């Protein structure tokens, strides 16, 4: 029986970013469709393809690498809100427990932003990890609303607390208005000063 090789493909939204004139997902897709790369990966052994962002899932390697497939239409979604690289390694370790996992080929922009330490999780796999970087390793400048929490039950005419989490990178110190709206109507405006992170 041939050794098993796991192909880990970054499926996070950061792969839709453009670096040097090309989207990261297109670079990944073109790399996998390269007539030299595809056969080389198959020769490594029993190749199993996985996509990861917040969690790990199996994908069809043949569909991902089909020359006709548009990078926007593959089994990759490119919509993960976070990248848990360490969790992907941990999930691989659990899936292949007691089996011969001989290597992991990782294709990612490396922008892991949640979960366990990726280096420790990779070491625990017991198999070498060959990483192929796609895109600029620096975190891009970005501002995102990461979440909003409030009590699901309220009383008409009474104030209620709302906790809003904003994630930013590259905008530390920037002051912006935070607006709360309901049905298009402005309810509240508060200034926020951004920090890198959440």
C-alpha positions, 0 to 999 in steps of 0.5 A: 500500500502506498504511503498517504500524503495530505495536501492542505489547501488554504480556503480562507477569504484572505486567499481572494486578496490580490498580490502583484496583480494576481489573486492568491487563489488563482496562484494556488489554482494555477500551481496545482494545474501546472503539468509538472506539479500535478503528476509530481504530487500524484507520484508522492503516494496516495494523495488526499486533499483537504481544505481548511479555514476555521476547520478541516474538510475533505475536497476532491483533488481531481476537481481542484486540479482540473484544467477546465475548472475556474478557481472561483468554481472549485470545491474550494469556497475561499470564504473562511473568516479565520485561518486555524492552521494549527487546528488543521494539523491537529485534525489531520493527526486525528484522521490519520491516527494509526495510519502511515501519513508520510508527508503533508504538502501545505499551500497557504498564504500563512495568515493563521489568525486563530487556534493552537500554535501551528508549529507545535501542531505540525511537530506533533504530526510525526510527518514532514510538512512541506509549505508552499507560500502563496501571496505576501506574508504580511497581514494586509491592511484591513478593518472588519466587524468580527461580531456583535452581541446583545441580549436577545430579549429587550424592553421597549423604551429601555436601553440594552447593551451591545458588545461589538468586536472590530478586528483591524490590521494596519490602522492602529490609532485611527478614529472612526464612528461606530454606528448602530442602525435598525431598519436603516434608521441610525440609533447610536453613534460612538467613536472608536479608536482602532488597535491592531488585532481585536 
